[in-house]
Amino acid sequence: MIRKDMIIAILITFLLTAILFRTLPTNSDLRDYDPWYDVTGPTPGQPDGKIDVRDVYALEMKYGTTGTGDQTTRNVSVTNWPWSPPKPTTVYCGTWILRWDRTGLIDFSVVDNPNIDVQGYEKMTITIRSTEIHVIQSYVRVMPIARWLDSSLVYCHEDLLTSTLYHIISYENGNLQAEQISSDSYPIKAPYVNFWPRFDFDSRSLIGSGGNATFSIYAYLSNGAAASSLHKTMSWIELVQSNSSYYNYAQFDLQGFCQLTIQLCSNVTWGYVEVVKIVGAGNTKLVDSFSLTSGDIIKTYALDCQNYYIHLNSPSATPWYLYGSFYVVS
């Protein structure tokens, strides 16, 4: 009887075990290798790429233990950390050939216009250089246009970089001035960028003027915040020719700046030049008055008002030309 009961108990146990295993999950994900369970191997503490009795034994030895705070974390190895930004670098960004006459730009060709990879950088500073300059009595300005592209090199938008200005001035006496007169840093806005020129021709330039030049552009890529638009030196140029007995430079809005430097050059003598500030509704105050002889004069003033203008009167001869360069500093 005891032997019969034992056999029945064994059979019942077998059946219950079979039923239990049939109810356990059989999802293949539970059978996939998981490195978090591979804790040791032939060398203690070194996973060997398989989960076996060594890992079970290691877990059994730690069963029932507890931890608090940092003890509940696990060290992992992270590659490529800490991340280091790329080193600052200067890259070539293209070459343009421009040709103009007294009516404006008449020909424009692109020698090279690569898409520049700027990923990993935060700002850029642009440099423009000119070569093969052939010009007759003209004044032109060139500014770069940044065309931003996404990671697929699809056009996003563009920015006119107005604080990067290159000018070429050919005077009546044959003197030539060709240089970049202002620069600034600009934030990176997309993974790629290329550059196109913006050409400005002063319609008041001398009759018969024209020329051509080759321009190359370079970008200095670096990291850090780009300069605020009010914390820099700004400059602009005006070239005028006229038969008038006077000339007024337009009113300057100098809010946010603390210093103004003017450089005036003319082919004639002017009886007097006045620097005037506007101190209220229609009220003005004379800041300085001086004569301008044929040639150059440079003056610098501290700014304590938002609006200024410059008045010139009594030229010694006509027609005359007048070249004015203005620099303001925050």
Phi, psi and omega per residue, in radians:
M1 nan -0.783 3.120
I2 -1.084 -0.732 -3.139
R3 -1.102 -0.677 3.140
K4 -1.175 -0.731 3.099
D5 -1.094 -0.649 -3.141
M6 -1.132 -0.745 3.137
I7 -1.123 -0.725 3.120
I8 -1.097 -0.723 3.140
A9 -1.095 -0.727 3.133
I10 -1.110 -0.752 -3.141
L11 -1.113 -0.733 3.123
I12 -1.088 -0.752 3.123
T13 -1.067 -0.760 3.133
F14 -1.055 -0.802 -3.126
L15 -1.120 -0.758 3.116
L16 -1.084 -0.703 3.123
T17 -1.110 -0.758 3.130
A18 -1.095 -0.747 3.118
I19 -1.107 -0.704 -3.133
L20 -1.073 -0.806 -3.130
F21 -1.159 -0.530 3.108
R22 -1.219 -0.458 -3.116
T23 -1.542 -0.186 3.132
L24 -1.262 2.593 3.124
P25 -1.047 2.473 3.099
T26 -2.095 0.281 3.110
N27 -0.966 2.325 -3.082
S28 -1.103 -0.432 -3.138
D29 -1.068 -0.554 3.140
L30 -1.260 -0.285 -3.120
R31 -1.765 -0.121 3.114
D32 -1.240 2.630 3.105
Y33 -1.123 2.302 3.095
D34 -2.187 1.991 -3.062
P35 -1.072 -0.359 3.134
W36 -1.230 -0.352 3.088
Y37 -1.628 -0.203 3.113
D38 -1.560 1.592 -2.985
V39 -1.806 -0.255 -3.092
T40 -2.756 3.060 3.141
G41 -2.768 -2.722 3.090
P42 -0.955 -0.619 3.025
T43 -1.670 2.041 -3.066
P44 -0.926 2.320 3.101
G45 1.437 -0.033 -3.140
Q46 -1.970 1.898 3.116
P47 -0.978 2.492 -3.075
D48 -2.000 0.193 3.082
G49 1.521 0.088 3.057
K50 -2.548 2.649 -3.133
I51 -1.834 2.035 -3.065
D52 -2.479 -2.807 -3.057
V53 -1.101 -0.477 3.115
R54 -1.095 -0.727 3.139
D55 -1.199 -0.672 3.096
V56 -1.095 -0.756 -3.137
Y57 -1.120 -0.736 3.131
A58 -1.083 -0.681 3.105
L59 -1.180 -0.676 -3.140
E60 -1.092 -0.656 -3.118
M61 -1.183 -0.451 -3.134
K62 -1.721 -0.054 -3.078
Y63 -1.046 2.306 3.098
G64 1.621 -0.184 3.126
T65 -1.388 2.779 -3.136
T66 -2.302 2.819 3.110
G67 -2.522 2.802 3.137
T68 -2.368 2.731 3.042
G69 1.027 -2.285 -3.105
D70 -1.112 -0.342 -3.138
Q71 -1.164 -0.344 -3.109
T72 -1.531 0.006 3.112
T73 -1.723 2.859 -3.141
R74 -2.227 2.321 3.125
N75 -1.240 2.401 3.057
V76 -2.276 2.756 3.109
S77 -1.721 2.221 3.134
V78 -2.028 2.186 3.135
T79 -1.589 2.797 3.125
N80 1.001 0.672 3.092
W81 -2.448 2.390 0.050
P82 -1.298 2.642 3.129
W83 -1.308 2.335 3.113
S84 -1.915 2.226 3.119
P85 -1.159 2.691 3.116
P86 -1.108 2.666 3.134
K87 -1.246 2.579 3.076
P88 -0.973 2.498 -3.104
T89 -2.644 2.719 3.044
T90 -1.880 2.250 -3.091
V91 -2.153 2.538 3.077
Y92 -1.347 2.342 -3.015
C93 -2.116 0.048 3.057
G94 2.354 2.971 3.139
T95 -2.398 2.400 3.098
W96 -2.166 2.608 2.991
I97 -2.083 2.127 -3.113
L98 -2.055 2.467 3.078
R99 -2.364 2.375 -3.050
W100 -2.495 2.830 2.955
D101 -2.314 -2.904 -3.042
R102 -1.144 -0.254 3.138
T103 -1.578 -0.229 -3.119
G104 2.268 -2.789 -3.108
L105 -1.241 2.226 -3.128
I106 -2.038 -0.220 3.114
D107 -2.736 2.447 -3.116
F108 -2.568 2.206 3.111
S109 -2.369 2.586 -3.140
V110 -1.857 2.043 3.088
V111 -1.349 -0.717 -3.112
D112 -2.707 2.435 -3.116
N113 -2.613 1.204 -3.059
P114 -1.274 2.690 2.962
N115 -1.437 2.105 -3.038
I116 -1.657 2.179 3.086
D117 -1.388 1.961 -3.097
V118 -1.967 0.282 -3.128
Q119 -1.129 2.390 -3.114
G120 1.629 -0.147 3.115
Y121 -1.909 2.765 -3.094
E122 -1.969 -0.384 -3.116
K123 -2.644 2.857 3.133
M124 -2.468 2.588 3.058
T125 -2.179 2.273 -2.968
I126 -1.787 2.393 3.042
T127 -2.125 2.339 3.103
I128 -2.026 2.353 3.087
R129 -2.209 2.548 -3.141
S130 -2.143 2.537 3.088
T131 -2.442 2.962 3.089
E132 0.868 0.926 -3.116
I133 -1.531 2.159 3.049
H134 -2.292 1.901 -2.970
V135 -2.519 2.542 3.098
I136 -2.212 2.025 3.004
Q137 0.653 1.163 3.099
S138 -2.559 2.905 3.106
Y139 -2.345 2.037 3.138
V140 -2.248 2.678 3.091
R141 -2.235 2.439 3.107
V142 -2.199 2.256 3.056
M143 -2.226 2.527 3.133
P144 -1.457 2.581 2.974
I145 -1.908 2.130 3.095
A146 -1.567 2.093 3.105
R147 -1.831 1.982 -3.035
W148 -1.550 2.435 -3.116
L149 -2.208 2.549 3.101
D150 -1.426 -3.027 -3.058
S151 -1.136 -0.321 3.086
S152 -1.686 0.184 -3.129
L153 1.114 0.534 3.059
V154 -1.657 2.327 -3.095
Y155 -1.028 2.327 3.104
C156 -1.847 -1.087 3.133
H157 -2.884 -3.126 -3.139
E158 -2.454 2.730 3.118
D159 -2.267 2.321 2.982
L160 -1.478 2.071 -3.054
L161 -1.523 1.383 -2.989
T162 -1.187 -0.354 -3.123
S163 -1.554 0.067 3.008
T164 -1.969 1.818 -2.971
L165 -2.221 2.241 3.064
Y166 -2.062 2.320 3.137
H167 -2.250 2.673 3.026
I168 -2.223 2.144 3.112
I169 -2.206 2.171 3.057
S170 -1.947 2.023 -3.069
Y171 -1.460 2.882 -3.126
E172 -1.076 -0.529 -3.128
N173 -1.445 0.060 3.096
G174 1.684 -0.165 3.116
N175 -1.190 2.560 -3.100
L176 -2.203 2.307 3.037
Q177 -2.124 2.073 -3.136
A178 -2.407 1.933 -3.084
E179 -2.878 2.811 2.998
Q180 -1.495 2.131 -3.009
I181 -1.830 -0.152 3.077
S182 -2.690 2.694 -3.119
S183 -2.673 2.864 -3.138
D184 -2.845 2.879 3.039
S185 -1.750 2.539 -3.065
Y186 -2.234 2.486 3.132
P187 -1.232 2.532 3.045
I188 -1.305 2.302 -3.038
K189 -2.085 -0.072 -3.113
A190 -2.818 2.925 -3.108
P191 -1.135 -0.525 -3.089
Y192 -2.334 2.734 3.115
V193 -2.620 2.563 2.910
N194 -2.333 2.955 -2.974
F195 -2.228 2.471 3.053
W196 -2.258 2.729 -3.099
P197 -1.575 2.559 2.909
R198 -1.923 2.102 -3.038
F199 -1.905 2.163 3.076
D200 -2.041 2.242 -3.141
F201 -2.066 2.202 -3.112
D202 -1.298 2.004 -3.081
S203 -1.153 -0.220 3.118
R204 -1.608 0.091 3.128
S205 -1.078 2.870 -2.994
L206 -1.146 2.539 3.115
I207 -1.074 2.398 3.141
G208 1.538 0.044 -3.099
S209 -1.331 2.775 3.118
G210 3.007 3.111 3.112
G211 2.841 -3.038 3.058
N212 -2.672 2.744 -3.140
A213 -2.779 2.710 3.056
T214 -1.872 2.276 -3.114
F215 -2.072 2.359 3.031
S216 -2.060 2.518 -3.066
I217 -2.166 2.464 -3.121
Y218 -2.321 2.604 3.121
A219 -2.168 2.235 3.014
Y220 -1.642 1.986 -3.076
L221 -1.718 2.317 -3.124
S222 -2.701 -3.072 3.136
N223 -2.102 2.904 -3.036
G224 1.912 2.866 -3.086
A225 -1.227 2.434 3.047
A226 -1.233 2.631 -3.097
A227 -1.130 2.531 3.050
S228 -1.182 2.575 -3.075
S229 -1.138 -0.305 3.124
L230 -1.705 -0.069 -3.098
H231 -1.965 1.247 -3.104
K232 -2.975 3.093 3.028
T233 -1.694 2.214 3.075
M234 -1.902 2.619 3.103
S235 -2.612 2.645 3.071
W236 -2.658 2.856 -3.000
I237 -2.233 2.548 2.959
E238 -2.379 2.351 3.089
L239 -2.168 2.175 -3.024
V240 -2.247 2.486 2.974
Q241 -2.279 2.370 -3.058
S242 -2.828 2.916 2.990
N243 -1.855 0.080 -3.072
S244 -1.216 2.799 3.102
S245 -1.586 0.029 3.094
Y246 -2.723 2.940 3.051
Y247 -2.706 2.420 3.064
N248 -2.039 2.182 2.957
Y249 -1.288 2.431 -3.063
A250 -0.999 2.722 -3.139
Q251 -1.072 2.298 -3.134
F252 -1.701 2.294 3.006
D253 -1.652 1.856 -3.009
L254 -1.970 0.477 3.125
Q255 -1.071 2.311 3.126
G256 1.604 -0.073 3.138
F257 -1.969 2.716 -3.027
C258 -2.061 -0.191 -3.080
Q259 -2.551 2.425 3.111
L260 -2.172 2.251 3.024
T261 -2.089 2.273 3.112
I262 -2.074 2.498 3.046
Q263 -2.215 2.082 -3.113
L264 -2.034 2.446 3.126
C265 -2.475 2.383 -3.138
S266 -2.572 2.819 3.096
N267 -1.577 -0.038 3.137
V268 -2.295 3.018 3.056
T269 -1.644 2.414 3.101
W270 -1.916 2.376 -3.088
G271 -1.057 -0.779 3.063
Y272 -2.731 2.676 3.071
V273 -2.197 2.308 -3.138
E274 -2.093 2.336 2.982
V275 -1.832 2.120 -2.978
V276 -2.213 2.452 3.043
K277 -1.997 2.601 3.140
I278 -1.715 2.021 -2.987
V279 -1.818 -0.052 3.141
G280 -3.034 -2.913 -3.135
A281 -1.175 1.699 3.116
G282 1.376 -0.015 -3.134
N283 -1.663 2.418 -3.133
T284 -2.221 2.810 3.096
K285 -2.485 2.283 -3.127
L286 -1.255 2.222 3.111
V287 -1.664 -0.719 -3.100
D288 -2.783 2.688 3.074
S289 -2.524 2.325 -3.122
F290 -2.758 2.881 3.064
S291 -1.677 2.688 -3.135
L292 -2.111 1.969 3.075
T293 -1.490 2.955 3.130
S294 -1.054 2.092 -3.087
G295 2.305 -2.612 -3.043
D296 -1.965 2.618 2.953
I297 -2.502 2.478 -3.127
I298 -2.177 2.302 3.132
K299 -2.344 2.529 3.117
T300 -2.231 2.401 -3.091
Y301 -2.353 2.483 2.972
A302 -1.382 2.415 -3.057
L303 -1.724 2.260 3.046
D304 -2.295 0.325 -3.114
C305 -2.601 2.797 -3.052
Q306 -1.454 -0.641 -2.987
N307 -2.083 2.294 3.119
Y308 -2.361 2.755 2.929
Y309 -2.569 2.909 -3.095
I310 -2.185 2.269 -3.103
H311 -2.070 2.259 3.078
L312 -2.081 2.496 -3.081
N313 -2.527 2.720 3.027
S314 1.065 1.143 3.026
P315 -1.210 2.600 -3.080
S316 -1.341 -0.296 3.138
A317 -2.765 2.826 3.056
T318 -2.354 2.650 -0.062
P319 -1.284 2.792 3.128
W320 -2.248 2.800 2.945
Y321 -2.148 2.652 -3.110
L322 -2.404 2.180 3.129
Y323 -1.974 2.152 3.127
G324 -2.161 2.290 3.082
S325 -2.103 2.320 -3.026
F326 -2.250 2.298 -3.122
Y327 -2.215 2.290 3.076
V328 -2.206 2.494 -3.053
V329 -2.213 2.367 3.119
S330 -1.407 nan nan
